[in-house]
C-alpha cells in the first residue's frame, strides 16, 4: 500500500509524488524503541543530525541538512509548536523537544527536509516535522504502554515512561472523546571521567559538566490532554483539543546554576536560579473541517502558552555597585544582602499568543490548488527587558505579530508530470513584507522510477528576544549582559534539490537526493557593544557603567549583541533504501553527506558553525560530514520481530582555539543496538532493546599539556561531541483494549 503524506503540499498525496523530500515514521517504528522526546523519534532519518550537542539538561537538538534546531518548524496536526522568542536561555533549548503528545496518540510523524516557508512561513527554513495524531475512534478502544531503561553503569540514572490513550463515542455518530497522557521519570546521572597523570606524574581527573559532560539531574515530565470531536453531518467536523505539559528539574545541588544566596552575591554578584526548575505548556485549539462542492477547508484557532519558571532576576547595575561598595563586617554585609536583595524577583520567562490558520484545498480539473492564510498575535515576557539604563521597569514585553497569505498549485500537466508552484506573502510588525516562492516538478518515468526536484526559498525572522532594544539576557550566572538589536534583518535562503526514487514490484526501494542551499544574513553574536556602528539601534538603553573600566567605576564588561554577519553555502547528498532478503529478512539503510562553508563574514572559508564569528568559533550546530544508519530486520514469525541497528558518523568539526589554530576533529565512531518485539496476544506486545550493544565509551578524552613556569596546565579535549551513555537495556509492554 502506498504511503500517504500531507505536510509537503498541504494535502494528502503519495510520498513519491510529494513536492519535497519526505520521510514517514510510523507508530509501529516508534513503539519498537525508547521514546521520551522528539529526538528519539528522529533517529535513523536521513538528513537528520542529533549529534551537534546537548544542553544543560542533557537533551540534544535536531539539525536538518546542516541547519540547527532553530531552523526546524515543529507542528502537531499542522499547528505550530515553536516559541516566538528564547524563553529557554543559557543552553536549555532541549526543554522544548519534550513537549510532545503521548506515544499512544501518535499515528505517524512526517519529516520534510528542506525549506518549506511557502506553506508554513518563518522557522521552516531547514524543514518541517509534523506529528500526526490519531482520530477519535468510532468505538471505545484504549492502550497503555509502560517502559523502563536500566543502565549497566550504576552512576547513570534509569528512566521510566508510561503512556495511555482512551478513545470512543460519547454520542454515537455525533460526539467523540479522546483522553491521553504520559508520565516520564528520569533519575540523576553522575558519571566521572577516568583519571590520568600530567607529565610530572601528578594525578589529573577532570570534572564532568552537566548536560554535555554527561551529568543530568532528576527530572519528570507529565502530559495530559483530551480531544472532543463533533460531527453534526458528513460534511462538517469540529475538533476541540486541550493539552498540557509539566516538566520539573532538580537544581538543589546547583546542577544547572548556582542558587541564589547572600554568599554568592557577595562573592561574585552571581544569581539566577532557584532550587527547582519548572517548565509548562498549555495549548488549546478549535478546528473546523468542512467538505464542500468546491473542496475541503480547514480553519484552526490555537492558543499556546509556554512558561519557564525557576529563574531569578539578575542584579541591576545599581544593585551591583551597592554590593561592591559595601563597607562593613562580613556578617553585616551578609545581613544587608539578605534584607535588601533577597529573595530575588522571578524572571518570568513566558511566550503566549494566538495563531489563526486557514486553508482551502480545491481540485480544479488538472490542477489541485491550496490557498490559505495565517495570523499570528503573540508576545514574549522576560523581566530582564525591564533593566533599562540604571533602573528597572516592570511589565516589559516584546510583541510578535504577523499576517500571511499563500497559494500553491499542483498542476498535472500530463499523466506523468506534475508541476507545483507556490508563493507566500508574510507581513511582520517589525520587518514589513516578504515574499517566499517555490517551484517543484515530479516526473514518473515509469511505474518504478520517479524523478523530482525544484527550488525553494526559506525565511526566518529573528527571535523576538533578539529584537529588543536593551538587555536581553545574561551569561556568567547573571554577571555578563547580552544586548538586542532592532536593526536585525530576517535570515533568508534559496535551496535546490534533485532526487530519484525507485520502487520495485517485489518491495525494494531506493532514493537519492542532491541538495544545495545558499544562506544569507545569518544572525550571530558580535563581540562588543562598544564597537557598534554609528546610528545603530543595537545596544540601546544600556547603562555605560556596564562597559566602563573598573577605575572609572564600571565593570569592564564586553557585551555581546546579535548581527547579520555571515553568508554560507550548504550542499549534500542523501541516500536511502530498503532491500528485501530471503528468510523474512530486510535491510534498511541511509547515508547523508553534508558539507558547509561560510562564504562571507569573519569566518569565511570555514565550516558553518553555531557562531563562527571569531577565531575561537565553537562547533555548536556543526554537522558531521558523513552519517549513516543501517538496520537488519528479521520477521522471525507472525508474532516475533528482531532487528540489529548501527549508526556511523565521521568528520565532525571541533572548532578553533583563541589563536585561530584548527583543533582536531571529533573522532569517528559506530554504535550498535539490538532489539525486538513479541506479540504475546492480540492485546499485549512486549518489546526490548540493548542500546550501545558493544559498550562504546563516549567519555574518552585527550589532554593537551602546557608547561607554565613549572606548572602543567591542562586543556581537555573530549573525543566525542556528545557523551552518550554506556550500554543500557530497555523493556516495554503495550496493552490494548
KAHU-V530195 format. One record per helix or strand of 2 or more residues. SS is the DSSP state (~ for helix, > for strand). FROM is the first residue (numbers start at 0). TO is the last residue. If there is no record, write none. Layout:
# KAHU-V530195
ss;from;to
SS;FROM;TO
SS;FROM;TO
This chain:
# KAHU-V530195
ss;from;to
>;3;4
>;12;13
~;14;16
>;20;25
~;26;30
~;37;41
>;47;48
>;62;63
~;68;70
>;71;75
>;78;79
~;92;97
~;102;104
>;105;112
~;116;119
>;126;132
>;140;150
>;158;170
>;174;185
>;195;196
>;202;203
>;214;215
>;218;232
>;235;249
~;261;267
>;272;290
>;295;311
~;316;323
~;329;339
>;348;363
>;366;380
~;382;385
>;396;411
>;416;427
>;431;443
>;448;459
~;463;466
>;470;474
>;479;482
>;490;502
>;508;525
~;528;530
~;543;545
~;549;551
>;559;580
>;584;599
>;625;634
>;639;649
>;668;678
>;683;690
>;700;707
>;710;717
>;727;735
